[in-house]
Amino acid sequence: MRILLIEDDTVLGAAVRDQIAGDAHSVDWVTRLDSAGDAVAVATYDLILLDLMLPDGRGIGFLKTLRGRGDVTPVIILTALDQVSDRIEGLNAGADDYLVKPFDLAELSARIGSVARRYTGNPNPIMSHGRLTIDIAARSIRSDGKPIALTAREWALFEAFLARPGQLLSKAQLEEKLYAFGSEIESNTIEVHVSRLRKKLGAGVIETERGMGYRLGAA
């Protein structure tokens, strides 16, 4: 997934960024609401992590603006505000989850996975696809019971297909999933990783629509 992190605490922000990047998600980190507004205007995110107290305003206003214009991107609030009234306000404004600081980074990973699964219509972390058994939460795959190791980038791409079964994904959409992995994306990056996924998971696991993109196929 591509995640937008809105957090002005540099120590916590760096820790959260590293945690979710380690979970094979790409992450864009901003420290102000105006920067967050710019980010959502130019990129499509699968999930937003939102602090409520930021240098240029309250995150609740940002969330209400998102929901007011029909943006249904999942949002998890990360905040030190721990009163019940604060939680109610956040959830009523359209948040999908509310996590009080300080929190365990492993719990954050679990909540991100839970929210993502709800939005893709598959709340069960264990799913099957042909010969493959996939544990979304653990990011593990078995083929006929045998474990298959995927790199972070390979998992990020495969997860994109799993989240949208049957849907055609363009090369540009897939490149976005790798946006924050550090190195510059070369023109043939998607083709290379799709080829590797086919070798590991089965030749038919990803189908090509020539000149248009890729979709999840039979494993």
C-alpha positions in Angstrom: 0.0 0.0 0.0 1.0 3.6 -0.4 0.5 5.4 2.9 0.5 9.1 3.8 1.9 9.8 7.3 1.0 13.2 8.8 3.1 13.6 11.9 5.2 16.5 13.2 7.2 14.6 15.9 10.4 13.8 14.1 11.4 10.9 16.4 8.0 9.2 16.3 7.5 10.0 12.6 10.8 8.4 11.7 10.0 5.3 13.8 6.5 4.9 12.2 8.0 5.5 8.7 10.6 2.8 9.2 8.0 0.4 10.6 5.6 0.6 7.8 8.3 0.6 5.2 9.6 -2.5 6.8 6.1 -4.0 6.3 6.6 -3.5 2.6 4.4 -0.4 2.3 5.5 2.8 0.6 5.2 5.9 2.7 5.2 9.6 2.2 5.8 11.6 5.4 4.8 15.2 5.9 4.8 17.3 9.1 2.2 19.9 8.3 -1.4 20.0 7.1 -0.7 22.2 4.1 1.9 19.7 2.9 -0.7 16.9 3.5 -3.2 18.8 1.3 -0.6 19.1 -1.4 0.2 15.4 -1.2 -3.4 14.1 -1.5 -3.9 16.5 -4.4 -1.3 14.9 -6.5 -1.1 11.2 -5.3 -3.6 8.4 -4.6 -3.2 6.9 -1.1 -4.4 3.6 0.2 -4.4 4.8 3.8 -3.6 7.9 5.8 -2.1 8.1 9.3 -3.1 11.4 10.9 -1.9 13.2 14.0 -4.4 15.6 15.4 -2.2 18.4 16.8 0.0 19.8 14.0 1.9 23.1 13.7 -0.6 24.7 11.3 -3.9 23.3 12.7 -5.9 20.3 13.9 -6.1 17.1 12.0 -9.8 16.8 12.7 -10.4 19.7 10.3 -8.3 18.0 7.6 -10.3 14.8 8.1 -13.6 16.6 7.9 -12.5 18.3 4.7 -11.5 14.9 3.1 -14.8 13.3 4.0 -16.8 16.4 3.0 -15.6 16.1 -0.6 -16.3 12.4 -0.7 -12.8 11.1 -0.2 -13.2 7.6 1.4 -9.4 6.9 1.9 -9.1 4.9 5.2 -7.7 7.1 8.0 -6.2 6.0 11.3 -5.7 8.8 13.9 -2.5 8.7 15.9 -2.6 11.1 18.8 -1.8 11.8 22.5 -5.4 13.0 23.0 -6.8 10.1 25.1 -10.1 11.3 26.4 -13.3 9.4 25.3 -14.7 12.7 23.9 -11.6 13.0 21.7 -12.1 9.5 20.4 -15.7 10.1 19.7 -14.9 13.3 17.8 -12.4 11.5 15.7 -14.5 8.6 14.8 -17.6 10.8 14.1 -15.4 12.9 11.8 -14.8 9.8 9.7 -11.7 8.1 11.1 -11.6 4.3 10.7 -9.4 3.7 13.8 -7.9 5.7 16.7 -4.6 4.9 18.3 -3.4 6.7 21.4 0.3 7.6 21.8 2.5 6.1 23.0 1.7 2.9 21.1 3.5 -0.3 20.1 4.7 -0.2 16.5 3.6 -3.8 16.0 0.1 -2.9 17.1 0.2 -0.1 14.5 1.1 -2.6 11.8 -1.7 -4.9 12.9 -4.2 -2.0 12.8 -3.1 -0.9 9.4 -3.6 -4.4 8.1 -7.0 -4.7 9.7 -8.3 -1.5 8.2 -6.8 -2.3 4.8 -8.5 -5.7 4.8 -11.9 -4.2 5.7 -11.7 -1.8 2.8 -10.8 -4.6 0.3 -13.7 -6.7 1.5 -11.6 -9.5 2.9 -11.4 -9.1 6.7 -9.8 -12.6 7.0 -6.0 -12.3 7.0 -5.7 -15.8 5.5 -6.8 -16.2 1.9 -6.4 -18.8 -0.9 -5.7 -18.2 -4.5 -5.3 -21.4 -6.6 -2.4 -23.3 -5.1 -1.4 -20.4 -3.0 -2.2 -19.8 0.7 -1.5 -16.2 1.6 -1.3 -14.8 5.1 -1.8 -11.0 4.6 -1.0 -10.1 8.2 2.3 -12.1 8.3 3.1 -11.3 4.7 3.8 -15.0 3.9 2.9 -17.2 1.0 2.9 -21.0 0.6 2.4 -22.9 -2.6 1.1 -26.4 -2.0 2.3 -26.0 1.6 5.8 -24.9 0.6 6.9 -21.4 1.7 7.8 -18.8 -1.0 10.0 -15.9 -0.2 9.2 -12.5 -1.7 11.2 -9.3 -1.6 9.5 -6.2 -0.2 8.9 -4.8 -3.7 7.5 -8.1 -5.0 5.2 -8.3 -2.0 4.0 -4.7 -2.5 3.1 -5.4 -6.1 1.4 -8.8 -5.4 -0.6 -7.2 -2.5 -1.8 -4.5 -5.0 -3.2 -7.3 -7.2 -4.8 -9.1 -4.3 -6.5 -6.0 -3.2 -8.2 -5.5 -6.6 -8.9 -9.0 -8.0 -10.0 -8.8 -11.6 -9.2 -5.2 -11.9 -6.7 -4.0 -14.6 -3.9 -2.0 -13.0 -1.8 0.3 -15.2 2.0 0.4 -15.0 1.7 3.9 -13.5 -0.6 2.6 -10.7 1.9 -0.2 -9.9 4.9 2.2 -9.9 3.1 4.2 -7.2 3.2 1.2 -4.9 7.0 1.4 -5.1 7.3 5.1 -4.9 9.0 5.4 -1.5 11.3 2.4 -1.5 14.3 4.7 -2.0 15.9 4.1 -5.3 14.7 5.6 -8.6 12.2 3.5 -10.5 13.6 2.5 -13.9 11.4 2.2 -17.0 11.4 -1.6 -16.8 11.0 -2.0 -13.0 7.4 -3.3 -13.1 8.2 -5.7 -15.9 11.1 -7.2 -14.0 9.2 -7.7 -10.8 6.2 -9.1 -12.6 8.5 -11.6 -14.3 10.0 -12.6 -10.9 6.5 -13.0 -9.4 5.5 -15.3 -12.2 8.6 -17.5 -11.7 8.0 -17.8 -8.0 4.2 -18.0 -7.9 3.2 -19.4 -11.3 3.2 -18.3 -14.9 -0.5 -17.4 -14.8 -0.6 -15.5 -11.5 -0.4 -12.1 -13.3 -2.0 -11.6 -16.7 -0.8 -8.9 -19.1 -3.2 -6.7 -21.2 -0.7 -5.5 -23.8 -0.3 -1.8 -23.8 -2.8 -1.4 -20.9 -1.5 -3.0 -17.8 -1.8 -6.1 -15.6 -4.4 -8.0 -13.6 -4.4 -10.9 -11.2 -4.7 -14.2 -13.0 -4.9 -17.9 -12.0 -2.1 -19.1 -9.6 
